[in-house]
Amino acid sequence: MLTARDLCKRHGAFWALRSVTIDIVGGTTTMLFGDNGAGKTTLVRLLASAASPTGGSISWFGSAEPARARIAMLSHADGHYDDLSAMEHLNMAESLLPRVGPGAPPRRSPAQLLEDVGLSARSGSLVRTYSAGMRKRLAFARLLQKNADLILLDEPYSALDPNGALLVDRLLGELHSLGRTVIVSTHQVERTAKHADNAIHLSGGRVIWTGLASDAPARVVAAEPG
């Protein structure tokens, strides 16, 4: 589904990633974890084809060219238009998406998506009136609307209250059951590990460990001082 070989990314004199090689199996959920500055966001952006590597190569679905219609990313920047409502956002995006081909699963309607992320009651409100958590929920609705095969999530639990965190838990389970390939960058290691198959530990822009997600929390505990 997705491979990276000797992937590097430099920002000026700073190397954000150094010789990262990974293989992501289709239909699995992979968790990326590590301290701040470990390179998680940079790796997510490269794998989503939102940025270009300084060196190395990436293969998506067996091709060196990313099939962007099959890739969706949730990033720190939500890209919302403050003077549109949530419903207007989804209606506009719906008009830009390609038609669903024969035999493909139908997309959920904008109204259904907003219900799924808990925004039905505020669907007509301008996004500028939304809290950070509500904006995050709308970002999830827009991501789900694309119905992508490869989904990359950068810190999906951030800015969410406890109910919002439960929403992320549910969506991760749903995406897994649908057979989507998901990559999650997170500081919520113990929580995310419950919904992931595999894990990759980054430090200083390098992969220092790969293994089962269920084994990842123990690595965090072992690294804690005292």
C-alpha positions in Angstrom: 0.0 0.0 0.0 2.7 2.5 1.0 6.5 2.3 1.2 9.2 4.8 1.9 12.9 4.2 1.3 15.7 6.3 2.8 13.4 9.2 3.2 15.0 12.5 4.3 13.7 16.0 4.8 15.8 19.1 5.5 14.7 22.6 6.5 17.7 24.8 6.0 20.5 23.3 8.1 18.1 21.2 10.2 17.3 17.6 9.2 13.7 16.8 10.2 14.0 13.3 8.9 17.0 11.1 8.3 17.0 7.9 6.2 13.5 6.7 7.2 12.4 3.4 5.7 9.0 2.0 6.4 6.4 -0.4 4.9 2.7 0.1 5.5 0.4 -2.9 4.8 -2.9 -2.1 3.3 -6.0 -2.3 5.6 -3.9 -1.7 8.8 -3.7 1.2 11.3 -0.1 2.3 12.1 0.7 4.6 15.0 3.6 7.1 14.8 4.9 8.3 18.2 7.8 10.1 19.7 8.8 13.3 21.5 8.1 16.8 20.2 10.5 17.4 17.2 10.9 13.7 16.5 9.7 14.1 12.9 6.1 12.8 13.1 4.4 15.7 11.4 7.0 15.9 8.7 6.7 12.2 8.0 2.9 12.5 7.8 3.1 15.4 5.4 5.5 13.5 3.1 3.4 10.4 3.1 0.3 12.4 2.3 2.2 14.0 -0.6 1.6 17.4 1.0 5.4 18.1 0.9 8.3 16.8 -1.1 11.3 14.9 0.4 14.8 16.2 0.2 16.0 12.6 -0.5 14.7 9.1 -0.8 11.5 7.8 -2.4 7.9 7.0 -1.6 5.6 4.6 -3.4 1.8 4.9 -3.1 -0.4 2.0 -4.2 2.6 0.6 -6.2 3.3 3.9 -8.0 5.8 6.7 -7.5 3.0 9.2 -8.3 0.6 9.8 -5.5 -3.1 9.2 -6.3 -4.3 12.2 -4.4 -7.9 11.3 -4.9 -7.3 8.2 -2.8 -5.4 10.0 0.0 -6.9 12.2 2.8 -5.1 14.0 5.6 -6.1 15.6 8.9 -3.5 18.2 9.8 -3.0 20.9 12.4 -4.2 23.6 9.9 -7.9 22.9 9.3 -8.2 25.0 6.1 -11.8 26.1 7.0 -13.4 29.2 5.7 -14.6 31.2 8.7 -17.5 32.9 6.8 -19.1 29.6 5.7 -21.2 27.3 7.8 -20.3 23.7 8.3 -23.1 22.6 5.9 -21.8 25.1 3.3 -18.3 23.6 3.6 -19.4 20.1 3.0 -21.8 21.1 0.2 -19.0 22.9 -1.6 -16.6 20.0 -1.1 -19.2 17.6 -2.4 -19.5 19.6 -5.6 -15.8 19.3 -6.2 -15.4 15.6 -5.6 -15.4 13.1 -8.5 -18.6 11.1 -9.0 -18.7 7.7 -7.3 -18.0 5.0 -9.9 -20.1 1.9 -10.4 -19.8 -0.6 -7.6 -18.1 1.9 -5.3 -19.6 2.5 -1.8 -21.8 5.6 -1.8 -20.6 8.7 0.1 -22.4 9.8 3.2 -24.4 13.0 2.7 -23.3 16.2 4.3 -26.1 16.0 6.8 -25.1 12.5 7.8 -21.5 13.4 8.1 -22.3 16.3 10.4 -24.5 14.0 12.5 -21.6 11.5 12.7 -19.2 14.1 14.1 -21.8 15.7 16.5 -22.3 19.0 14.6 -25.9 18.7 13.4 -27.2 21.3 15.9 -24.7 23.8 14.6 -24.6 22.9 11.0 -25.9 26.3 9.9 -23.5 28.4 12.1 -20.6 30.2 10.7 -17.3 28.4 11.4 -15.9 31.6 13.0 -18.2 30.9 15.9 -16.9 27.4 16.5 -14.6 26.4 19.3 -11.3 24.7 18.5 -12.9 21.3 19.2 -15.8 22.0 16.9 -13.4 23.0 14.1 -11.6 19.7 14.7 -14.9 17.8 14.3 -15.7 19.6 11.1 -12.2 18.7 9.8 -13.1 15.0 10.5 -16.3 15.4 8.6 -14.4 16.8 5.6 -11.9 14.0 5.8 -14.5 11.3 5.9 -16.4 12.9 3.0 -13.5 12.1 0.7 -13.9 8.3 1.3 -10.2 7.8 0.8 -8.2 4.6 0.9 -5.2 6.0 2.7 -5.9 8.3 5.7 -3.3 10.2 7.6 -4.1 11.8 11.0 -1.8 14.2 12.7 -2.6 14.4 16.4 -6.3 13.7 16.0 -7.1 13.9 19.7 -5.7 17.4 20.2 -8.2 20.3 21.0 -11.0 17.8 21.8 -12.9 17.3 25.0 -13.6 13.8 26.5 -16.6 13.3 24.2 -14.5 14.4 21.2 -11.8 11.9 22.1 -14.5 9.2 22.2 -15.5 10.3 18.7 -11.9 9.7 17.5 -11.9 6.3 19.2 -15.1 5.4 17.3 -13.9 6.7 14.0 -10.6 4.8 14.2 -12.5 1.6 14.8 -14.9 2.4 12.0 -12.0 3.1 9.5 -10.3 -0.1 10.5 -13.5 -2.2 10.0 -13.9 -0.6 6.6 -10.4 -1.8 5.6 -8.9 1.6 5.2 -5.2 2.1 5.7 -4.7 4.6 8.5 -1.5 6.3 9.8 -1.9 8.2 13.1 0.7 10.6 14.6 0.0 10.9 18.3 1.2 11.7 21.8 -1.8 9.7 23.1 0.2 6.4 22.8 -1.7 4.2 25.2 -5.1 5.3 23.9 -4.2 5.1 20.2 -2.5 1.7 20.7 -5.9 0.2 21.4 -7.0 1.0 17.9 -3.8 0.4 16.0 -2.1 -2.7 14.6 1.5 -1.5 14.3 3.6 1.3 15.7 6.7 3.2 14.7 8.8 5.1 17.2 10.6 8.2 15.9 13.4 10.1 17.6 15.6 12.8 16.2 14.1 12.2 12.7 15.0 8.5 12.7 13.0 5.3 13.2 14.4 3.8 16.3 11.8 1.0 16.7 8.9 -0.7 14.9 6.6 -3.3 16.3 3.1 -4.1 17.5 1.1 -1.2 18.7 0.2 -3.1 21.9 4.0 -3.0 22.8 4.3 0.7 22.3 3.0 2.0 25.7 5.7 0.0 27.5 8.4 1.9 25.5 7.0 5.2 26.7 6.9 4.1 30.3 10.5 2.8 30.1 11.6 6.2 28.7 10.0 8.2 31.5 12.4 9.7 34.1 12.5 8.1 37.5 
